[in-house]
Amino acid sequence: VQLQASGGGSALSGGSLRLPCEISGDRSRITLMGWYRRFPGKERDMVAEINVFDYTNYANSVKGRFTVSRDAAKNTIFLQMNSLKPDDTAVYYCYAKTLARQYWGKGTLVTVSS
């Protein structure tokens, strides 16, 4: 399984960005997909996740502002980020999980300025 994220960049506080992540390879055993982010000098934290039944889960800090979704036909998951804050500045990673292991894409930097 390979993941390729894109869409990172800069936004102003209150603005929006959309992060797509294309998933390729053997997707048949994937049960969960989503996004983590890493702040400078810290571990990665879960941001949002979606399972194969489209059940979603969000970190409290992004509830009501971020939306995770998937397009099965395009093998892509998305993170729509609205009402961005400077505290959202981080490197964002998409991931996919099977029962055996977790796969990661390379991070994409999101910078939010006030």
Secondary structure, DSSP 4 states (H G I P E B T S, - for coil): -EEEE---EEEETT--EEEEEEEES--TT--EEEEEEE-TTS-EEEEEEEETT--EEE-TTTTTTEEEEEEGGGTEEEEEE-S--GGG-EEEEEEEE-SS-EEEPPPEEEEEE-
